[in-house]
């Protein structure tokens, strides 16, 4: 095989607690090696295998021929039909090879001129062994559109714009991130303040500059792969190679990504390979009339909770389809990587349904682990990192699977980052169930620092999950209905708003600086978006009222939302300057349960948080390792952040060489209640 066998000692050097599970890790690594060997021997390696979209689907030669290939082994006959042949079901028959792949070459009208017009409708028509005729959208189609006035079912389009209308990339990809990733999670459709679906072009012009100014170096785009139902948030994918037509054309999306690159911002795709929409007429389900083409048949191929289909990751052609799907977005749209959705569901046969994870290693291995799915993730990470060394991959996993972010050649699954999904749950539980004086400083620190050694985590206070209707954003938990009445500087600052603004900033800075090697925010939450997120659906009379972002409230200088936005920008830029996300995990020297004070050092900075609801402390002694003169580089109490300016920013703080809280030196500070301070050594 082309990849070396895994050595037991390699595993134990990374995590000695895995010794009882070494055989399971070696077994899945051997399965990965076997697949990689097959891909190498039969397909010419990753480079050829992941270029499946150049062989399958509809491709155009320089002479204007259209080559169409489709894998549909159950079909007995197949025909290409569409506007171009007036939907004749006999004029363009396809030929089938021994692998169940159908093929047709449509000659040009004249040299260089396709017989199939650009953007015209197209389908594959098949006759099954039973004699039944079915029609489907090509599985590899790159453009589908929906006319809800006629039918919710998508139409496949032959996307082949003339060269004058094809977007030409102008900017190279930004250089590989040297360290900390600061992610802005965004949804193009909701990114307008108006009650409608936003567009790629509007996002490019209106939202990208905001993201740049806030200091984010990465965007994670949701709901890009075409999905049947807008309210599914993009998680019921019908056409995997088609970018959502709701927001514009593929060329518009290319412009968005290219413009972001020109700003030095990386762009990640929220990729959904964990399941697929069960739609038949415009999805992959029962594509060739069988129940088991791309998916497992029967119950194994169905996700009961999501009401969707589950891929057969042990199938050669399914691997080609999914790996080529990743390559397609990297090549054609120049994405910089992926956030893999639903990784927990993929890695376990129970899909995480009705199952809790205590962290005991027996939960991750054995019969409950889905080896085929795990091996697919290993192949996906290995292939993308081999072809694109600067690629970024993030796993959405709630289980805490060991070796998730360990390189594949060392027995890992190969992701660069995992989402620290326990952190937002902790914050919501505190805000929902505990009074401020009941907050457990030790538990907060434990949750923020409880991550596997050597595996990078992306911390976040709230993502899109916490913004959805049925839940509340942190701003809403803190300020609730007063966000509608008391967020103007022309109104008195109420205790609820003062508390909300203070804690909103502190929670974010603490999570950002202590919780991981990366940070994520969902769009709008940085300024405490005043309303939750709810897509138009039958239950709300198809209203867009909550499926938008109210940029007007942060742009209105009379409103207090601007203070939270200002703090978010200052926090991100400080992180970029001092690179605390790249630094080793913080040393926490104080977790004072009575004073509600936290103190830690990271990236050469000293962080002090006073969560006490009423008590401020003068001459408060804190430990610090490095001696010298310190100054404040960030205070959440600054006026520009909606604070009270109780802290003098131009003062100097000198250390005393005496051990304190396990540090070699101490200094004394004034720390007001509900305030966070960051110090740098001069």
PyMOL commands that set and color helices and strands:
alter all, ss='L'
color gray80, all
select helices_A, chain A and resi 8-14+16-43+46-49+52-54+83-85+163-165+188-190+200-214+230-232+245-247+250-262+298-301+316-332+343-347+361-363+366-368+371-387+408-410+421-433+436-438+441-449+464-467+474-484+495-514+525-527+538-540+551-555+561-578+639-641
alter helices_A, ss='H'
color red, helices_A
select strands_A, chain A and resi 57-60+66-71+77-82+95-96+101-106+121-127+133-136+144-147+151-157+181-187+218-222+225-227+237-243+266-271+302-303+308-309+337-340+392-395+417-419+457-460+518-522+587-592+597-602+605-610+617-624+629-635+653-654+665-671+675-681
alter strands_A, ss='S'
color yellow, strands_A
deselect
rebuild
show_as cartoon
